[in-house]
Amino acid sequence: MLDSAALEKLGIHTVTLVWDNFEKAARTQARLQKVPDLEMVILPYRKGVETDDDQRRKAEAALTDIIGRLVQPV
């Protein structure tokens, strides 16, 4: 969060990936860093029984959202 906030303040657009169980803390930190509109993609947290392939599918499912947020007009 701190790196993304610092880059945004320099005018460098970012997208921050956040596990869903840390979303509230991430949004609070973004507000505290004075970048309340920080772009975030929220990912489902890894459960103990998930395999690497399960995680890969989650990442692939989020890829379109990540790219879309990176290339949108600022």
N, C-alpha and C positions, 0 to 999 in steps of 0.2 A: 504494500500500500504506500509506503513512504517513497519508494522509487517511482511508482506511477504518479503520485502526487507531484513530486519534484519535476518530473518530465513534463507533465501537463502545465505546470507553472512556467516552464521554459517554452511552451508552445508546441511541444511534441506530443501528438495524439497517441494515447495508449488504450489498450483494452486489458483489464485485469481479470484473471481467472480466479474464481473464489469457490471453495467447497460450500455447499448449501448450508452446512451447520455453522459456518463462519460469516454468513451474509450480513447479519445484524451488526456484528463487530466491524466488518469491512465498511459498511455504509456509515457507521458512527465515525470510524477513523477518517474516511473521506471528508466528512463534514468538519471534523476537527482540523484537518489539513487545509481547509478552505477550498476544497474541490468537490462540492457536494454532487455535482453531475458527472463524476468520474464514471467512465464506461466500465461495466462489469458484465461478465458472463458467469452465471451461477451454474456450477456443475454438481451433480449428485455425489455425495460423499461415498467413498469406497467402503463397502461392507466386507466383513471378514471372509465371506464365502466366495467373493467375486474373483474371477481369474484375470490374468493380464488381457485376455481377449475381451472380457466384459468391459474393462477399463478402456480398451482401444475403441470399442463401439461407442462408449460415452463420449470420448474425445472426437470421434468422427461425426457424431450427431451434433456436437457443438461447433464444429468447424465452420459451417455456413454462417452461423450467428457471429462468430469471432471475425471472420473476413468482412461480413457486412458492416460491422461496427468500426472496423479499421478503415474502410474505404468510403464511409459516408462523409458528406460535406461537413466541415466543422464550422 
